[in-house]
């Protein structure tokens, strides 16, 4: 992934970390100051808890998420289940869109949700040329 793509993903991650209620009203951060969490199978983007205090793994993808995102989040969920000694861990994949294989694979998994984001840019004139 290019540096600029990593930067965009990090900006989305930071925004979401500080505004979890944009996904679900009752979401809270597991960690107050760190977005990412290292687990055995990698580094997950955000670990939150829902209104029942159940852990929720949030994985952010820049652009269209592919079906390999499912394997990644399932591994993270298994790591958190083991680390926290719980059987109830939910997962959320956040992306601009999802490919059909991912949508189909997730359709039978009640504990995984898909959320789409939309990037909006606003421009403001800072300085104009003088003629």
Secondary structure, DSSP 8 states (H G I E B T S, - for coil): --HHHHHHHHHHHHHHHH-GGGT-TT-EESSSS-S-EEETTEEESEEEE-TT--EEEEEE-SSEE-THHHHHHHHHHHHHHHHHT-S-EEEEEEESEE-HHHHHHHTT-TTEEEEE---------------
